[in-house]
Amino acid sequence: MAERVTVRRRISRIDGAQTRPAIDTLAAEEPLEIRVGGEAVAVTMRTPGSDFELAAGFCLSEGLIQDPEQIEAIRYCAGTDPDTGQQTYNVVDIALRGGGTVAPNLRRNVYTTSSCGICGTASIDAIRTSFDDIHDPVRVSPDVLRRLPDVMLDAQRVFERTGGLHAAGRFTASGELLDLREDVGRHNAVDKLVGHAALSGRLPLTGQILLVSGRVAFEIVQKALRARIPIVAAVSAPTSLAVAAAAAADMTLVGFLRADRMNVYAGGDRIE
């Protein structure tokens, strides 16, 4: 399957008093329906690509699947564009070992925007019931943290072409970039990272740093907690619920990570 990461469109470009036709490259955004055992559990807007990782990461971080070992196979379901008759690759099904599906009360079979994630529909108590607090002795220096945004930006190939994608990067405590995913949604980029780690047998991600290109909302902290990532950093602001959740789970949360400054909102003992 050719990944439809970008789309080219004819536009009118206005520069001062001059208007001229041009071709612009846009980040693709399409719906993805996620099924488990043939039953729909969610629909999210995403940038096509790494769809199996996205589905696995979403189901694990949302607690719909408890262990990557439960996953027997992931495949695209039949689905065609009504205008072209071609396969859309917009429906993914996860087959569980021994069959079975997700309990109806756990399904989020509703439209989810690329910018929203769960938007506070869960609570701190709920995630602490599902996941243990993080007790990770890793330490990181401020100098390492300051370098991470530039390292991630240099690796954002699609953002370089479109300017329209978020990114999530996974780093070592010494600042080495281990993995990166891009998507129109911050939470999708994180799910793709977590899903790739899960499907390749790399969970838990102890001793590592998660960097996101936008703000940190509650669902980002939840996903990091599920993957056992002790340090989450962002170039923008966290929300109040994200800070409260990180503090409650003994996670380090850094925001406004830019140039020579940063704000440490929780877990400051891990910053050397």
ABEGO torsion letter per residue (X at the ends): XBBBABBBBBBBBBBEABBBBBBBBBBBBBBBBBBBGGBBABBBBBBBEGAAAAAAAAAAAAGABABAAABABBBBBBBBBAAAGBBAGABBBBBBBGEEBBBAAABBBBBBBAAAEAGGABBAAAAAAABBBBBBABBBBAAAAAAAAAAAAAABAAAAAAGABBBBBBBBAAGBBABBBBBABAAAAAAAAAAAAAAAGAOBBBGBBBBBABBBBAAAAAAAAAAGBABBBBABBBBAAAAAAAAAAGBBBBBGBBEABBBBABGAAABX
